[in-house]
């Protein structure tokens, strides 16, 4: 395929430069990315072994093609020829998770129950990108309703482009697995994921990507299928921090329609407008030129095998909001520790101070040691609120999403067969979410009991009477356990390995592999529910490839609410402390080494 424009290894800036110089066209970009999808992502119909055209396991990352992609690309090329481009991403192809509304495409969110749901409009981020001329290649794989990680849904699951023996995301919370694999394998210039627990961070870690999980309200979630609306955020996936800045310059903007974005709908907590948070250009923030001299990072000892008290708090699964292996000791693999130690040395060489710390925001959420409370026993957030948040509020948000989309065939969630929303995959082992008892199969009957009149229900429906104190409690928990603690220690950010290890690919069918994949620090990205539930912004960047598994692991940078720009700056500075291919090695399988292989 030497006559096809070579997209491998190209940054967004390089793609744009080639478009501007006439070295390529947007149509050629779409064709080049589609050729890669056909080669690596789909079974080759001429083969009897079910393999992809290159002989490997089909990655199954892009599961809905956009039939209008070439037309969108042609329009971009015509604009460029006439000198009227719509912005810096005009003509640049991207993917989005199938939880995003993209007008005319399905929005099943991986669920058989919604296989025929068609988007009547665009999600806010899709709208921003479309108005900026970016070209949607297709939609990416996810488990049903994002209510999990690597469980197989309507379209199966994505596989790792790095090592097919290991998962491309955390098993219990990695629902943006398709976005992770697609972006790593260069099926588009960037991808859009989403996160409720760790579904943006985990696939970024397992695919050597950059991920940004913003503070509440910074990127509008309007038009995204919700899961738990107090936690849900849009998560861009990119192969560099420079590319991240390019995407953020387009998608971070004020959305004057608040419906569909819980934190901008609710009246109890003041949320700054996006325009108050974003810089004039993210490219100036994330250009890697600011340095790390004098920066103080904290590394929680619980994530680097240096906290003997962690995991000694006993069984807390009876406490509402705590389940699975939360609160258990995390054992980070020697290979991940080696990557962390190399990064730490680079940070200290660059002038940063790295100090070992406790991590009360996690300890006091999970009760991971004697005397520590949990989120429901602390006294700031009630158990009844936590129950309502993942049942009544979640079901209501689904109904509001369907009503706002307005597809004639899906008038109400109450009409949906709940048993088809997330049927257990045939032959799969039981999941291990012990302690999390919400059942999404009951949401249709639940919304029928709750009733629905519109967005005013949040303040007018007595079923949500606990919301005001609940959201105030979440904000106070973050302020006390993270922000005041950081102030006391003089920390600029907290950094830690994004995953303690990587789960085996057969964790859904092999008990011993399931044991490995459901360990704390592996089942969900490190931090578990805490970052999203408490509105803690994070940036994840690659640390390198593990020596034992040949899989990437990332470094997560967390900080104070709405201090996002500083975290993005740190992500770029950390990326710049070592040669790019030291931290981000592209998947060997999907990176041809010679022109003749392209």
C-alpha positions as CSV (number, residue, x, y, z in Angstrom):
1,X,0.0,0.0,0.0
2,X,2.9,2.3,-0.6
3,X,0.7,4.5,-2.8
4,X,-1.6,5.3,0.2
5,X,-0.7,8.3,2.3
6,X,1.1,7.0,5.4
7,X,-0.7,8.2,8.5
8,X,1.4,6.2,11.0
9,X,3.3,8.3,13.6
10,X,1.7,11.6,12.4
11,X,0.6,14.1,14.9
12,X,-2.4,16.3,14.4
13,X,-0.1,19.2,13.6
14,X,1.7,17.1,11.0
15,X,-1.5,16.0,9.4
16,X,-2.7,19.6,9.2
17,X,0.6,20.7,7.7
18,X,0.3,18.1,5.0
19,X,-3.2,19.1,4.3
20,X,-2.2,22.7,4.0
21,X,0.8,22.0,1.8
22,X,-1.2,19.7,-0.5
23,X,0.8,16.6,0.4
24,X,-2.5,14.9,1.1
25,X,-6.2,15.5,1.3
26,X,-8.8,14.8,3.9
27,X,-10.2,12.1,1.6
28,X,-6.8,10.4,1.5
29,X,-6.6,10.6,5.3
30,X,-10.0,8.8,5.6
31,X,-9.0,6.2,3.1
32,X,-5.7,5.6,4.8
33,X,-7.3,5.2,8.2
34,X,-10.0,2.9,6.8
35,X,-7.3,0.8,5.2
36,X,-5.8,0.3,8.6
37,X,-9.2,-0.6,10.1
38,X,-9.7,-3.2,7.4
39,X,-6.2,-4.6,7.9
40,X,-6.1,-4.9,11.6
41,X,-9.6,-4.4,13.1
42,X,-11.9,-6.7,11.1
43,X,-11.9,-10.4,10.3
44,X,-10.6,-11.2,6.8
45,X,-13.5,-12.9,5.0
46,X,-10.9,-14.8,2.9
47,X,-9.4,-16.5,6.0
48,X,-10.9,-19.5,7.7
49,X,-9.2,-18.8,11.0
50,X,-11.1,-15.6,11.8
51,X,-8.0,-13.6,11.9
52,X,-7.5,-10.1,10.5
53,X,-5.9,-9.4,7.2
54,X,-2.5,-9.1,8.9
55,X,-2.9,-12.5,10.5
56,X,-3.5,-11.2,14.0
57,X,-6.6,-11.2,16.3
58,X,-9.1,-8.6,14.9
59,X,-8.9,-5.6,17.3
60,X,-12.7,-5.0,16.9
61,X,-12.3,-1.4,18.0
62,X,-14.3,0.5,15.4
63,X,-17.7,-1.2,15.2
64,X,-19.9,1.4,13.5
65,X,-18.6,3.1,10.3
66,X,-19.8,6.6,9.4
67,X,-21.1,6.2,5.8
68,X,-20.8,10.0,5.4
69,X,-17.1,10.2,6.3
70,X,-15.9,10.5,2.7
71,X,-18.5,13.2,2.0
72,X,-17.4,15.1,5.0
73,X,-13.8,14.8,3.9
74,X,-14.6,16.0,0.4
75,X,-16.4,19.0,1.8
76,X,-13.3,19.8,3.9
77,X,-11.1,19.5,0.9
78,X,-13.3,21.9,-1.0
79,X,-13.2,24.4,1.8
80,X,-9.4,24.2,2.0
81,X,-9.1,24.8,-1.8
82,X,-11.3,27.9,-1.4
83,X,-9.3,29.1,1.6
84,X,-12.3,28.9,4.0
85,X,-11.4,26.2,6.6
86,X,-13.5,25.9,9.7
87,X,-10.6,25.6,12.2
88,X,-7.4,23.7,13.1
89,X,-9.1,20.3,13.0
90,X,-10.8,20.8,9.6
91,X,-10.4,17.5,7.7
92,X,-8.8,15.6,10.6
93,X,-10.5,12.2,11.2
94,X,-11.4,10.9,14.7
95,X,-13.5,8.2,16.4
96,X,-16.0,8.4,19.2
97,X,-17.4,5.9,21.7
98,X,-20.8,4.6,20.8
99,X,-22.2,6.3,23.8
100,X,-22.0,9.7,21.9
101,X,-24.9,10.9,19.8
102,X,-23.7,11.4,16.3
103,X,-26.6,12.4,14.0
104,X,-27.8,9.5,11.8
105,X,-25.6,6.8,13.5
106,X,-26.7,4.3,16.1
107,X,-26.3,5.1,19.7
108,X,-26.7,1.6,21.2
109,X,-24.1,2.1,23.9
110,X,-23.2,-1.5,23.3
111,X,-26.6,-2.7,24.5
112,X,-28.9,-5.1,22.6
113,X,-31.9,-3.3,24.0
114,X,-30.8,-0.1,22.1
115,X,-29.4,-1.7,19.0
116,X,-31.8,0.2,16.8
117,X,-31.6,3.6,18.6
118,X,-30.5,6.2,16.1
119,X,-29.1,9.6,17.1
120,X,-31.4,12.5,16.0
121,X,-28.8,15.1,16.9
122,X,-25.1,15.4,17.9
123,X,-23.6,15.3,21.3
124,X,-22.1,18.7,22.3
125,X,-18.5,17.5,21.6
126,X,-19.5,15.9,18.2
127,X,-21.3,19.1,17.3
128,X,-18.2,21.2,18.2
129,X,-16.0,18.9,16.1
130,X,-18.4,18.8,13.2
131,X,-18.7,22.6,13.2
132,X,-14.9,22.7,13.2
133,X,-14.7,20.4,10.1
134,X,-13.3,17.3,11.8
135,X,-14.4,14.0,10.2
136,X,-16.0,11.2,12.2
137,X,-14.6,7.9,11.0
138,X,-16.8,5.8,13.1
139,X,-17.9,4.7,16.6
140,X,-16.0,2.5,19.0
141,X,-16.7,-0.6,21.1
142,X,-18.0,-0.6,24.6
143,X,-19.8,-2.9,27.0
144,X,-23.6,-2.4,27.5
145,X,-24.3,1.1,28.8
146,X,-20.7,1.5,29.9
147,X,-21.7,-0.5,33.0
148,X,-18.4,-2.4,33.2
149,X,-15.2,-2.6,31.3
150,X,-14.1,-5.6,29.2
151,X,-17.4,-7.5,29.3
152,X,-18.7,-8.3,25.8
153,X,-21.6,-6.4,24.6
154,X,-23.7,-6.0,21.4
155,X,-20.5,-5.7,19.3
156,X,-18.2,-7.8,21.5
157,X,-15.1,-6.1,22.9
158,X,-11.9,-4.5,21.7
159,X,-8.6,-6.4,21.9
160,X,-5.1,-5.1,22.7
161,X,-2.9,-4.0,19.8
162,X,0.1,-4.5,22.0
163,X,-0.4,-8.1,23.3
164,X,-3.5,-10.2,22.6
165,X,-2.9,-12.2,25.8
166,X,-3.8,-9.2,27.9
167,X,-6.8,-6.8,28.3
168,X,-6.8,-3.5,26.5
169,X,-8.4,-1.9,29.6
170,X,-9.4,-2.7,33.2
171,X,-11.9,-5.6,33.3
172,X,-14.4,-4.0,35.7
173,X,-14.1,-0.4,34.5
174,X,-12.7,0.2,31.1
175,X,-15.7,0.8,28.9
176,X,-13.9,3.1,26.5
177,X,-11.8,0.0,25.4
178,X,-12.6,0.6,21.8
179,X,-11.4,4.1,21.9
180,X,-8.2,3.0,23.6
181,X,-7.4,0.3,21.0
182,X,-8.5,2.4,18.0
183,X,-6.4,5.4,19.0
184,X,-3.3,3.3,19.9
185,X,-3.6,1.4,16.6
186,X,-4.0,4.7,14.7
187,X,-7.4,4.1,13.2
188,X,-7.9,7.9,13.5
189,X,-6.0,11.0,14.7
190,X,-7.7,10.9,18.1
191,X,-10.6,9.3,19.9
192,X,-13.3,10.4,22.3
193,X,-13.9,8.2,25.3
194,X,-16.0,8.7,28.4
195,X,-15.5,7.8,32.1
196,X,-17.7,7.1,35.1
197,X,-15.2,5.1,37.3
198,X,-12.0,4.7,35.3
199,X,-13.2,4.0,31.8
200,X,-11.1,6.7,30.2
201,X,-7.9,6.4,32.4
202,X,-7.7,2.6,32.2
203,X,-7.7,2.2,28.4
204,X,-5.3,5.1,28.1
205,X,-2.9,3.3,30.5
206,X,-3.2,0.0,28.6
207,X,-2.6,1.7,25.3
208,X,0.2,4.3,26.0
209,X,-2.2,7.2,25.5
210,X,-2.8,10.5,27.0
211,X,-6.2,11.0,28.7
212,X,-7.8,14.0,30.4
213,X,-10.7,13.6,32.9
214,X,-11.9,17.1,33.5
215,X,-13.3,18.9,36.5
216,X,-17.1,19.1,36.7
217,X,-18.7,21.0,33.9
218,X,-15.5,21.8,31.9
219,X,-16.5,19.7,28.9
220,X,-20.2,19.4,28.4
221,X,-21.7,15.8,28.5
222,X,-24.9,16.8,26.7
223,X,-25.7,14.1,24.2
224,X,-23.7,11.4,25.9
225,X,-25.4,8.3,27.3
226,X,-25.2,8.8,31.1
227,X,-24.3,6.0,33.5
228,X,-24.1,7.8,36.9
229,X,-24.6,11.5,36.0
230,X,-22.7,12.8,39.0
231,X,-19.6,11.0,37.8
232,X,-19.7,11.0,34.0
233,X,-17.1,13.0,32.0
234,X,-16.0,13.2,28.4
235,X,-12.4,11.9,28.0
236,X,-10.3,12.6,24.9
237,X,-7.7,10.0,24.0
238,X,-4.6,11.1,22.1
239,X,-1.1,9.9,21.4
240,X,0.6,13.0,22.8
241,X,-0.1,16.0,25.0
242,X,0.3,18.2,21.9
243,X,-2.5,16.4,20.2
244,X,-4.6,16.6,23.5
245,X,-4.2,20.4,23.4
246,X,-5.4,20.5,19.7
247,X,-8.6,18.6,20.7
248,X,-9.3,20.6,23.8
249,X,-9.0,23.9,21.9
250,X,-12.1,22.8,20.0
251,X,-14.2,20.9,22.5
252,X,-13.8,23.0,25.6
253,X,-16.4,25.8,25.2
254,X,-19.5,27.1,27.0
255,X,-22.6,25.0,26.3
256,X,-25.6,27.2,26.9
257,X,-27.9,24.2,26.8
258,X,-27.6,22.6,30.2
259,X,-30.0,19.6,29.8
260,X,-28.0,16.4,29.7
261,X,-25.1,17.7,31.8
262,X,-26.0,17.1,35.5
263,X,-23.4,19.5,37.1
264,X,-24.5,22.4,34.9
265,X,-28.2,21.5,35.5
266,X,-28.1,21.3,39.2
267,X,-28.6,24.6,41.2
268,X,-26.9,23.8,44.5
269,X,-23.2,24.0,43.6
270,X,-21.7,26.9,41.7
271,X,-19.8,25.5,38.7
272,X,-17.5,27.8,36.7
273,X,-18.2,28.2,33.0
274,X,-15.8,26.5,30.7
275,X,-14.7,29.9,29.4
276,X,-13.6,30.8,32.9
277,X,-11.4,27.7,33.1
278,X,-9.9,27.2,29.7
279,X,-6.9,29.2,28.5
280,X,-6.8,31.2,25.3
281,X,-5.0,28.2,23.8
282,X,-4.3,24.8,25.3
283,X,-1.4,24.6,23.0
284,X,0.4,27.2,25.0
285,X,-0.3,25.3,28.3
286,X,0.8,21.9,27.0
287,X,3.8,22.7,24.9
288,X,6.3,21.2,27.3
289,X,8.3,24.4,27.7
290,X,7.5,25.4,31.3
291,X,9.7,23.0,33.2
292,X,9.3,21.2,36.5
293,X,11.8,23.1,38.7
294,X,10.3,23.6,42.1
295,X,7.2,21.5,41.5
296,X,6.1,19.3,44.4
297,X,4.5,16.0,43.6
298,X,3.1,13.5,46.1
299,X,3.2,9.8,45.5
300,X,0.8,7.8,47.6
301,X,2.7,4.9,49.2
302,X,-0.4,2.7,48.8
303,X,0.3,2.5,45.1
304,X,4.0,1.6,45.2
305,X,4.0,-1.2,47.8
306,X,5.2,1.0,50.6
307,X,2.1,1.3,52.9
308,X,1.9,-1.5,55.3
309,X,-1.4,-0.3,56.8
310,X,-3.2,-0.3,53.4
311,X,-5.7,-3.1,53.1
312,X,-5.9,-3.9,56.8
313,X,-9.3,-2.3,57.4
314,X,-11.3,-5.5,57.1
315,X,-14.3,-6.2,55.0
316,X,-16.2,-3.0,54.2
317,X,-18.4,-4.3,51.5
318,X,-21.5,-3.9,53.7
319,X,-21.0,-0.2,53.5
320,X,-22.9,1.5,50.8
321,X,-20.7,2.8,48.0
322,X,-17.9,0.3,48.7
323,X,-17.7,-3.0,46.8
324,X,-15.6,-5.4,44.9
325,X,-11.9,-5.4,46.1
326,X,-12.0,-1.7,47.2
327,X,-10.1,-1.2,50.4
328,X,-7.9,-4.2,49.8
329,X,-4.1,-4.0,49.7
330,X,-2.8,-3.1,46.2
331,X,0.2,-5.1,45.1
332,X,1.9,-3.2,42.2
333,X,3.9,-5.5,39.9
334,X,7.7,-5.3,39.8
335,X,7.5,-4.3,36.2
336,X,5.2,-1.4,36.9
337,X,7.4,-0.3,39.9
338,X,10.4,-0.3,37.6
339,X,8.6,2.1,35.2
340,X,7.6,4.3,38.1
341,X,11.1,4.4,39.5
342,X,12.4,5.5,36.1
343,X,9.8,8.2,35.8
344,X,10.5,9.4,39.3
345,X,14.3,9.7,38.6
346,X,13.5,11.7,35.5
347,X,11.2,14.1,37.4
348,X,13.8,14.7,40.1
349,X,16.5,15.3,37.4
350,X,14.1,17.8,35.9
351,X,14.0,19.7,39.2
352,X,10.8,18.4,40.7
353,X,10.5,17.2,44.3
354,X,8.7,13.8,44.8
355,X,7.6,13.0,48.3
356,X,5.9,9.8,49.6
357,X,2.5,10.5,51.2
358,X,-0.6,8.9,52.6
359,X,-3.8,9.4,50.5
360,X,-6.7,10.3,52.8
361,X,-9.1,10.9,50.0
362,X,-9.0,7.2,49.1
363,X,-8.5,5.9,52.7
364,X,-11.5,7.8,54.0
365,X,-13.6,6.7,51.0
366,X,-12.8,3.0,51.1
367,X,-11.9,2.4,54.8
368,X,-8.7,0.7,53.8
369,X,-7.2,0.6,57.4
370,X,-8.4,0.3,61.0
371,X,-10.3,3.4,62.2
372,X,-10.8,4.8,58.7
373,X,-14.4,5.6,57.6
374,X,-16.0,4.9,54.2
375,X,-17.8,7.3,52.0
376,X,-21.2,6.3,53.6
377,X,-20.0,6.3,57.2
378,X,-18.0,9.5,57.2
379,X,-21.0,11.6,57.9
380,X,-20.7,13.9,54.9
381,X,-22.6,11.8,52.3
382,X,-25.5,9.6,53.4
383,X,-26.0,6.0,52.5
384,X,-29.5,6.8,51.3
385,X,-28.1,9.4,48.9
386,X,-25.6,6.9,47.5
387,X,-28.4,4.4,46.9
388,X,-30.5,7.1,45.1
389,X,-27.5,8.3,43.0
390,X,-27.0,4.9,41.3
391,X,-30.6,3.9,41.0
392,X,-33.3,6.6,40.8
393,X,-31.0,9.3,39.5
394,X,-29.3,7.0,37.0
395,X,-32.6,5.7,35.7
396,X,-34.1,9.2,35.4
397,X,-31.0,10.4,33.5
398,X,-31.5,7.6,30.9
399,X,-35.1,8.6,30.5
400,X,-34.1,12.2,30.0
401,X,-31.4,11.2,27.5
402,X,-34.0,9.3,25.4
403,X,-36.6,12.1,25.6
404,X,-34.0,14.7,24.6
405,X,-32.8,12.6,21.6
406,X,-36.4,12.2,20.5
407,X,-36.1,9.0,18.4
408,X,-39.7,7.9,17.6
409,X,-39.0,4.2,18.2
410,X,-37.6,4.9,21.8
411,X,-40.2,7.1,23.4
412,X,-39.6,6.0,26.9
413,X,-37.2,3.8,28.9
414,X,-40.4,2.3,30.5
415,X,-41.1,0.6,27.2
416,X,-37.7,-1.1,27.1
417,X,-37.2,-4.8,28.0
418,X,-34.8,-4.5,31.0
419,X,-33.5,-8.1,30.6
420,X,-32.0,-7.0,27.2
421,X,-30.1,-4.0,28.5
422,X,-27.1,-6.0,29.7
423,X,-27.6,-9.7,29.3
424,X,-24.8,-11.7,30.8
425,X,-22.4,-12.8,28.0
426,X,-22.8,-16.5,27.2
427,X,-20.0,-18.6,28.8
428,X,-18.7,-15.8,30.9
429,X,-17.8,-16.0,34.5
430,X,-19.9,-14.0,37.0
431,X,-18.7,-10.5,37.6
432,X,-17.4,-9.6,41.1
433,X,-19.0,-6.3,41.9
434,X,-20.0,-7.6,45.3
435,X,-21.5,-4.7,47.3
436,X,-22.7,-2.8,44.3
437,X,-26.3,-3.9,44.2
438,X,-27.8,-1.6,41.6
439,X,-29.4,-3.5,38.8
440,X,-29.8,-1.7,35.5
441,X,-32.3,-4.3,34.3
442,X,-34.8,-2.7,36.8
443,X,-34.4,0.9,35.4
444,X,-37.4,0.6,33.1
445,X,-39.8,-0.4,35.9
446,X,-38.1,2.1,38.2
447,X,-38.7,5.1,35.8
448,X,-42.3,4.0,35.5
449,X,-42.7,4.3,39.3
450,X,-40.7,7.6,39.5
451,X,-42.5,9.4,36.8
452,X,-40.9,11.9,34.4
453,X,-41.9,15.4,33.5
454,X,-38.6,16.9,32.5
455,X,-35.4,18.5,33.8
456,X,-37.3,20.3,36.6
457,X,-37.7,16.8,38.2
458,X,-34.3,17.3,39.8
459,X,-35.7,20.0,42.0
460,X,-39.4,19.2,42.0
461,X,-39.6,15.4,42.3
462,X,-39.5,14.2,45.9
463,X,-37.5,11.1,44.8
464,X,-34.5,13.5,44.5
465,X,-34.9,15.3,47.8
466,X,-31.5,14.0,49.0
467,X,-29.7,15.6,46.0
468,X,-28.9,19.0,47.6
469,X,-27.2,17.6,50.7
470,X,-25.6,14.8,48.7
471,X,-23.8,16.9,46.1
472,X,-22.7,19.3,48.8
473,X,-21.3,16.4,50.7
474,X,-19.3,15.1,47.7
475,X,-17.8,18.6,47.3
476,X,-17.0,18.9,51.0
477,X,-15.3,15.5,51.0
478,X,-13.0,16.5,48.2
479,X,-12.2,19.8,49.8
480,X,-11.3,18.2,53.2
481,X,-9.6,15.0,52.1
482,X,-7.8,16.2,49.0
483,X,-7.5,20.0,48.7
484,X,-6.9,20.9,52.3
485,X,-4.5,18.0,52.6
486,X,-2.6,19.1,49.5
487,X,-2.4,22.6,50.9
488,X,-1.0,21.3,54.2
489,X,1.7,19.4,52.4
490,X,2.4,22.1,49.8
491,X,1.7,19.7,46.9
492,X,1.1,20.9,43.4
493,X,-0.3,17.5,42.3
494,X,-0.5,13.8,43.2
495,X,1.0,11.3,40.8
496,X,0.8,7.5,40.8
497,X,0.9,4.5,38.4
498,X,-2.5,4.4,36.6
499,X,-2.6,0.6,37.0
500,X,-0.9,-1.8,39.3
501,X,-0.8,-4.5,36.6
502,X,-2.7,-5.7,33.6
503,X,-5.4,-8.4,33.5
504,X,-5.2,-11.5,31.3
505,X,-7.3,-11.5,28.1
506,X,-9.3,-14.6,29.2
507,X,-10.4,-13.1,32.5
508,X,-14.0,-13.5,31.4
509,X,-13.7,-17.3,31.1
510,X,-10.7,-18.6,33.1
511,X,-11.0,-18.5,36.9
512,X,-7.3,-18.0,37.6
513,X,-7.2,-15.1,35.1
514,X,-10.3,-13.6,36.7
515,X,-8.6,-13.8,40.1
516,X,-5.7,-11.7,38.6
517,X,-8.0,-9.2,36.8
518,X,-10.3,-8.6,39.7
519,X,-7.5,-7.5,42.2
520,X,-7.5,-4.0,43.6
521,X,-5.4,-1.8,41.4
522,X,-6.2,-4.0,38.4
523,X,-10.0,-4.4,38.3
524,X,-10.3,-0.6,38.0
525,X,-7.6,2.0,37.5
526,X,-5.9,3.1,40.7
527,X,-8.1,5.5,42.7
528,X,-11.1,3.4,41.9
529,X,-14.3,5.5,42.1
530,X,-12.7,8.4,44.0
531,X,-11.6,10.7,41.2
532,X,-14.9,10.7,39.3
533,X,-17.2,10.6,42.3
534,X,-15.5,13.6,44.0
535,X,-14.8,15.6,40.9
536,X,-11.0,15.3,40.9
537,X,-9.5,16.2,37.6
538,X,-6.7,13.9,36.2
539,X,-4.3,13.7,33.3
540,X,-2.8,10.3,32.4
541,X,0.4,10.0,30.3
542,X,2.4,6.9,29.3
543,X,5.2,5.7,31.6
544,X,6.5,3.0,29.3
545,X,6.1,-0.7,28.4
546,X,6.3,-3.4,31.1
547,X,9.2,-5.8,30.7
548,X,7.2,-8.9,31.6
549,X,4.0,-8.4,29.6
550,X,5.0,-6.0,26.8
551,X,2.0,-3.9,27.8
552,X,2.0,-0.1,28.5
553,X,1.2,1.4,31.8
554,X,0.4,5.1,32.4
555,X,1.0,7.7,35.1
556,X,-2.0,9.5,36.5
557,X,-1.6,13.2,37.7
558,X,-4.4,14.3,40.0
559,X,-5.1,17.7,41.6
560,X,-7.5,20.2,42.9
561,X,-10.9,20.8,41.3
562,X,-10.7,23.3,38.4
563,X,-6.9,23.3,38.5
564,X,-7.1,21.4,35.2
565,X,-4.7,23.6,33.2
566,X,-1.9,23.0,35.6
567,X,-2.4,19.2,35.4
568,X,-2.3,19.5,31.6
569,X,0.9,21.5,31.9
570,X,2.4,18.8,34.2
571,X,1.4,16.1,31.7
572,X,3.2,17.8,28.9
573,X,6.3,18.5,31.1
574,X,6.4,14.8,32.3
575,X,6.1,13.7,28.7
576,X,9.0,15.9,27.8
577,X,11.4,14.5,30.5
578,X,12.3,11.5,28.3
579,X,12.5,10.7,24.6
580,X,9.0,10.2,23.2
581,X,9.5,6.5,22.3
582,X,10.9,5.8,25.8
583,X,7.5,6.5,27.2
584,X,5.2,5.8,24.3
585,X,6.2,2.9,22.1
586,X,3.6,2.4,19.3
587,X,2.2,-1.1,19.0
588,X,4.7,-3.2,17.0
589,X,1.8,-5.0,15.2
590,X,0.2,-1.9,13.8
591,X,3.4,0.1,13.1
592,X,5.0,-1.0,9.8
593,X,8.8,-0.8,10.0
594,X,9.4,-0.3,6.3
595,X,7.5,1.5,3.5
596,X,6.9,-1.8,1.8
597,X,4.9,-3.0,4.7
598,X,2.5,0.0,4.6
